[in-house]
Amino acid sequence: MTLPPPVASSVEAALEQHLGRPSTIESASPVGGGCINPSAKVATDTGDTFFLKWNPSSSPDMFHAEVDGLQALGKPRALRVPEVIGAGGSGTRENPGWLLMEFIPQGRPGPDYGRRLGLGLAALHSAVDPGGETGYGWGRDNFIGSLDQANDPRDAWPTFWHDLRLEPQLRMARDRGHFRGRRGQVLEELLSRLDEVMATAGEGGPALLHGDLWSGNYYPDSEGDPVLIDPAVYRGIGEVDLAMMELFGSFPRGLWEAYHDKRGIPPEYDAFRRDLYQLYYLLVHVNLFGGGYVGGSISAAERILRQF
Ligand code: ADP
């Protein structure tokens, strides 16, 4: 495939800085599986390979937020995260945004893949002082899919979950005409009772979260070690990452036990907090993909309120 010329020349400049010698791109082959950006495995004349993604239309801030997230996730050394080589561009056709990182080939999940991922995730969620700040939130805003994810810090977890997660997505969905029927009012009822619903939430936090841990955002490397990509990091509660992993599938075998042994998973998670944390991602899906997720969002809110 042919890379946009401004991306190719900026990438070569970044590679020269990274490798300490001039480097030209010999080939670029498309990599599938992403949701937003064209991406490629790039091979240089020196025989090195890298992973590159670019986008002529989305804000370059998206890639800068991803750099910030990958670097934060890599710091505790809990799980493998690709090393960032560089990012740039201005998000226009003439000068598309781009992000270059270490290429980590996909391997096969060994029998203990789920266990390794569970232990790594528990270690990530136990990282001390993530982001060098306190409270729930993050030092910068980022993105969930292509939507803005604001991270202004809050001292209390229920306040953060209300103000920065559920409420903005519900407002956006309503502005787009969703949840107009009588059943849709259950969402407002849930939001108004969040202090009660989340009275015991917040144990073990704030924890560094991946923030968008669907199955496309982790995979085994050639040694069978889990790799994390494409994060939407902030300091939250670890159960949020667990809930996202379970939203459209199930945990890899052994993950639950390994995570539970290290950090514990409280019974409230099973009882209603999985639904509470999945609700954010369901609302995001309503806003990204439309009405197909409205029924699931309402059912989740109804199940939660039935417990109170
Ligand atoms: P998008 O921003 O479009 O969602 P992703 O970051 O999810 O793109 O990447 C798209 C796909 O590329 C992933 O599903 C994965 O298979 C592959 N990929 C992502 N990062 C790397 C990497 N560092 N090395 C090798 N393959 C990668």
Boltz pocket constraint, residues with backbone or C-beta under 6 A from the ligand:
constraints:
  - pocket:
      binder: B
      contacts: [[A, 31], [A, 32], [A, 33], [A, 34], [A, 35], [A, 36], [A, 37], [A, 38], [A, 39], [A, 51], [A, 53], [A, 82], [A, 101], [A, 102], [A, 103], [A, 104], [A, 105], [A, 106], [A, 216], [A, 217], [A, 229], [A, 230]]
      max_distance: 6.0
